Amino acid sequence: MIKEFFSRKRNIEERKEFFKKIRKYLIKTGDSTYTYNDPLFQETMHSLTGAYDESVHKFCIPSEIQKRKYLLDLFSGFGYNAAAALELNPGLKIDMIEKNPEILALGLLIPEVCEAHKIIKAAIESSLYNIGFIKNRVYETPKNIRLFVEDALNFRYENNYDVIFHDAYSPKRNWKPYSLIFFKKLYKVLDENGVLLTYSSSSPMRSSLLEAGFYIWGTEAYKRKRSGTIASKRDLKLKNLSREEERVISLTDLGIPYVKNRDDLREKLRNKVLFSSSVKQCFENIYNFGEKFQITDAEKNKAERSIKKMELTKKEIIYVVCPQYEKCICGKCSRRYENTTERIKEMRYRLLKLKGINVKDFITHFFERFKTDKCIVLI
Ligand SMILES: C[S@@+](CC[C@H](N)C(=O)[O-])C[C@H]1O[C@@H](n2cnc3c(N)ncnc32)[C@H](O)[C@@H]1O
């Protein structure tokens, strides 16, 4: 329908009229801006609590966009994130990447969410015109904003950015944008003082970031319980993850990053090398050193069975989780661990060491050790 509409030259009035016809296919969110339920991924493109609001609070504010110079806006969609960033920082240079021209064209039709959205629309229009998707232009090409209608995963990145907005569909629907291999690519294009933002708090996604070399922190939760994630190449001393979140990533199979055949790998490692994430709560309760005591007998038995399978003693478990404590509780540490990233790496390292695996690189090692014809891990 959209392709058909743009197969002829369309002026602003015609675009506005056409929007009235297709409005029924869109959803009005909490802040009156529109989102779309993508049938391909069966997920709305934005939060229903407020699409534009999400751009401001989950991306712009935590990234301190006002002090940034060059934004890489991945999975650009309607261009809300880029528009919010430009609204707050009019001098910002932006490269946007979005692979679906119809989504971009829809972005051209929807009402502007802020003044700067006009400039983003101009960039969208210019790119759609260049690839022949639309037949005329009503805006002037902006100077500092470029949009590439391409697959972000295969894009040849050439520049260096001091801020990256990563706004793909959720990892459950589409894990490849959160894969180790893609984050390694992004690591190379992020400036030494730059930050990468995602609204996601998924443990495997955070593990992919860590394995790619990033430091990670949580952003302030906004209109939901879980926070997003901010990553950087340096220790920026931001908000560390909770003790439980750190344990899930470092010690359970849920912390295996997004790699090909991840499910096979999880199956193989669960209860042999890593704790099962399904009993993480019980594991927390038994070995919590007084943090939480209420646990049912059934939970206790389940956790004890899991711990037995792991063949670790309580003393050894204290050694593994010791990096999370202000003072050493295992008697073996020579230093303390200041942030989430250091703690996760150290805890995982300690667990692997106890399991007879004395290597730093978790995934590469597992690749070698558990490689079979059926289980090939893509790095
Ligand atoms: C959650 S929406 C992003 C919303 C957007 N950031 C905004 O401000 O409106 C995800 C977008 O990613 C796009 N997408 C999915 N896979 C992609 C890929 N491999 N490369 C580029 N874009 C992709 C989808 O078409 C969709 O528009």
The ligand as an SDF file (V2000), in Angstrom:
LIG
                    3D

 27 29  0  0  0  0  0  0  0  0999 V2000
   12.4390   -1.2910   17.3860 C   0  0  0  0  0  0  0  0  0  0  0  0
   12.3940   -0.6720   15.7630 S   0  0  0  0  0  0  0  0  0  0  0  0
   13.3480    0.7800   15.8900 C   0  0  0  0  0  0  0  0  0  0  0  0
   12.6050    2.0710   16.1300 C   0  0  0  0  0  0  0  0  0  0  0  0
   13.4350    3.2760   15.7840 C   0  0  0  0  0  0  0  0  0  0  0  0
   14.7010    3.3350   16.4400 N   0  0  0  0  0  0  0  0  0  0  0  0
   12.7330    4.6330   15.9140 C   0  0  0  0  0  0  0  0  0  0  0  0
   13.3240    5.5520   16.5040 O   0  0  0  0  0  0  0  0  0  0  0  0
   11.6350    4.7850   15.4010 O   0  0  0  0  0  0  0  0  0  0  0  0
   13.5190   -1.7740   14.9590 C   0  0  0  0  0  0  0  0  0  0  0  0
   13.8210   -1.4160   13.5200 C   0  0  0  0  0  0  0  0  0  0  0  0
   14.9250   -2.2070   13.0790 O   0  0  0  0  0  0  0  0  0  0  0  0
   14.7560   -2.5050   11.7110 C   0  0  0  0  0  0  0  0  0  0  0  0
   15.6530   -3.6450   11.4330 N   0  0  0  0  0  0  0  0  0  0  0  0
   15.5020   -4.9490   11.8060 C   0  0  0  0  0  0  0  0  0  0  0  0
   16.5890   -5.6630   11.4350 N   0  0  0  0  0  0  0  0  0  0  0  0
   17.4380   -4.7840   10.8310 C   0  0  0  0  0  0  0  0  0  0  0  0
   18.7410   -4.9100   10.2650 C   0  0  0  0  0  0  0  0  0  0  0  0
   19.3650   -6.0930   10.2340 N   0  0  0  0  0  0  0  0  0  0  0  0
   19.3410   -3.8160    9.7570 N   0  0  0  0  0  0  0  0  0  0  0  0
   18.7250   -2.6100    9.7790 C   0  0  0  0  0  0  0  0  0  0  0  0
   17.4810   -2.4300   10.2970 N   0  0  0  0  0  0  0  0  0  0  0  0
   16.8540   -3.5000   10.8250 C   0  0  0  0  0  0  0  0  0  0  0  0
   13.2830   -2.7760   11.6000 C   0  0  0  0  0  0  0  0  0  0  0  0
   12.8370   -2.6150   10.2610 O   0  0  0  0  0  0  0  0  0  0  0  0
   12.6930   -1.7090   12.5350 C   0  0  0  0  0  0  0  0  0  0  0  0
   12.4000   -0.5390   11.8410 O   0  0  0  0  0  0  0  0  0  0  0  0
  1  2  1  0
  2  3  1  0
  2 10  1  0
  3  4  1  0
  4  5  1  0
  5  6  1  0
  5  7  1  0
  7  8  2  0
  7  9  1  0
 10 11  1  0
 11 12  1  0
 11 26  1  0
 12 13  1  0
 13 14  1  0
 13 24  1  0
 14 15  1  0
 14 23  1  0
 15 16  2  0
 16 17  1  0
 17 18  1  0
 17 23  2  0
 18 19  1  0
 18 20  2  0
 20 21  1  0
 21 22  2  0
 22 23  1  0
 24 25  1  0
 24 26  1  0
 26 27  1  0
M  CHG  2   2   1   9  -1
M  END
$$$$
